[in-house]
Amino acid sequence: MTGPTTNTTGPLSIVIDEERETERGWSYIVTLSWKSRGTTEHEITLSWVDHDQLTGGTTPPSQLIERVAEIVASAMGVDEMPARFDVSSMRRAIPEFQRLVNA
Protein backbone atom coordinates (compact mmCIF):
# COMPACT_ATOMS: atom_id res chain seq x y z
CA MET A 1 0.00 0.00 0.00
CA THR A 2 1.36 3.41 -0.88
CA GLY A 3 1.74 6.21 1.63
CA PRO A 4 -0.41 9.33 1.72
CA THR A 5 2.12 11.43 -0.20
CA THR A 6 1.99 9.15 -3.25
CA ASN A 7 -1.68 8.19 -3.05
CA THR A 8 -3.45 9.27 -6.24
CA THR A 9 -6.90 7.81 -5.49
CA GLY A 10 -7.54 9.16 -2.00
CA PRO A 11 -8.91 12.54 -0.99
CA LEU A 12 -6.83 15.61 -0.17
CA SER A 13 -9.05 16.49 2.78
CA ILE A 14 -11.99 15.15 4.77
CA VAL A 15 -14.40 17.45 6.60
CA ILE A 16 -17.26 16.33 8.83
CA ASP A 17 -20.09 18.75 8.11
CA GLU A 18 -22.77 17.22 10.33
CA GLU A 19 -23.05 14.65 13.11
CA ARG A 20 -26.33 13.31 14.49
CA GLU A 21 -27.24 10.55 16.85
CA THR A 22 -29.57 7.85 15.57
CA GLU A 23 -31.44 5.01 17.29
CA ARG A 24 -28.49 2.66 16.68
CA GLY A 25 -25.47 4.98 16.59
CA TRP A 26 -24.53 8.00 14.52
CA SER A 27 -24.96 9.50 11.06
CA TYR A 28 -22.40 11.82 9.49
CA ILE A 29 -22.34 14.07 6.45
CA VAL A 30 -18.76 14.18 5.21
CA THR A 31 -17.23 16.26 2.41
CA LEU A 32 -14.14 14.97 0.63
CA SER A 33 -11.92 17.17 -1.53
CA TRP A 34 -10.21 15.37 -4.40
CA LYS A 35 -7.21 16.45 -6.44
CA SER A 36 -8.51 17.98 -9.68
CA ARG A 37 -11.97 16.44 -9.11
CA GLY A 38 -13.61 18.95 -6.77
CA THR A 39 -15.61 17.76 -3.77
CA THR A 40 -18.03 14.95 -3.04
CA GLU A 41 -20.50 14.60 -0.18
CA HIS A 42 -21.20 11.30 1.58
CA GLU A 43 -23.53 10.14 4.33
CA ILE A 44 -21.83 7.56 6.55
CA THR A 45 -23.64 5.70 9.32
CA LEU A 46 -21.91 4.04 12.25
CA SER A 47 -23.59 1.71 14.74
CA TRP A 48 -22.62 1.51 18.40
CA VAL A 49 -21.75 -2.15 17.82
CA ASP A 50 -19.33 -1.37 14.97
CA HIS A 51 -17.78 1.48 16.95
CA ASP A 52 -17.12 -0.84 19.89
CA GLN A 53 -15.84 -3.69 17.70
CA LEU A 54 -13.49 -1.48 15.69
CA THR A 55 -12.10 0.68 18.48
CA GLY A 56 -13.03 -0.95 21.77
CA GLY A 57 -15.04 2.19 22.40
CA THR A 58 -11.88 4.23 23.03
CA THR A 59 -11.86 6.39 19.88
CA PRO A 60 -14.40 9.17 19.41
CA PRO A 61 -16.92 8.21 16.69
CA SER A 62 -16.03 11.29 14.62
CA GLN A 63 -12.36 10.25 14.50
CA LEU A 64 -13.36 6.76 13.42
CA ILE A 65 -15.55 8.21 10.65
CA GLU A 66 -12.66 10.30 9.34
CA ARG A 67 -10.47 7.19 9.23
CA VAL A 68 -13.22 5.13 7.57
CA ALA A 69 -13.78 7.85 4.95
CA GLU A 70 -10.05 7.87 4.20
CA ILE A 71 -9.91 4.07 3.88
CA VAL A 72 -13.00 3.85 1.66
CA ALA A 73 -11.86 6.73 -0.52
CA SER A 74 -8.42 5.19 -0.99
CA ALA A 75 -9.85 1.74 -1.71
CA MET A 76 -12.61 2.85 -4.09
CA GLY A 77 -11.56 6.21 -5.49
CA VAL A 78 -13.76 9.15 -6.36
CA ASP A 79 -15.77 7.34 -9.03
CA GLU A 80 -16.69 4.26 -6.98
CA MET A 81 -17.16 5.68 -3.47
CA PRO A 82 -20.88 5.46 -2.61
CA ALA A 83 -22.80 8.60 -1.68
CA ARG A 84 -24.36 6.73 1.28
CA PHE A 85 -22.95 3.77 3.17
CA ASP A 86 -22.71 2.12 6.55
CA VAL A 87 -19.39 1.28 8.18
CA SER A 88 -20.43 -2.38 8.51
CA SER A 89 -20.85 -2.69 4.72
CA MET A 90 -17.32 -1.41 4.19
CA ARG A 91 -15.99 -3.86 6.79
CA ARG A 92 -17.22 -6.65 4.51
CA ALA A 93 -16.30 -5.01 1.19
CA ILE A 94 -12.71 -3.90 1.83
CA PRO A 95 -10.05 -6.54 2.54
CA GLU A 96 -8.16 -6.00 5.82
CA PHE A 97 -10.52 -3.18 6.83
CA GLN A 98 -10.00 -3.80 10.56
CA ARG A 99 -6.21 -3.66 10.19
CA LEU A 100 -6.44 -0.45 8.16
CA VAL A 101 -8.64 1.19 10.80
CA ASN A 102 -6.07 0.40 13.47
CA ALA A 103 -3.00 1.25 11.36
Phi, psi and omega in degrees: 000136182278158180281171184298332183286336180252002182288121180259350182260337185279169181281159175278327178209155179230126180234127174274116183270331184207141175228130174221147175280145176238181179297332185244002181164241185220158173229135183233143168255123187234134176251128177250135174257129184246145178298123178055019179233003179078214183238155173228150180246140184222143172256122182239127177253147182223123178274158175301321181298312179296320178302313181293319181292323183279328187235357186069013180079008185267345181256134177303140181307321181296324177292321177297318180297319177300316180294317179298316179300319179296315180297312182295317180298318180292323181286324188253332183079171186298325184282335184254346183292123183293151177289329179225134175199161177254146180304321182298325179292326178286330175301323181277330187275331186252119178301140178061028181306312181302316180296319180296322178299319185269001182287000000 
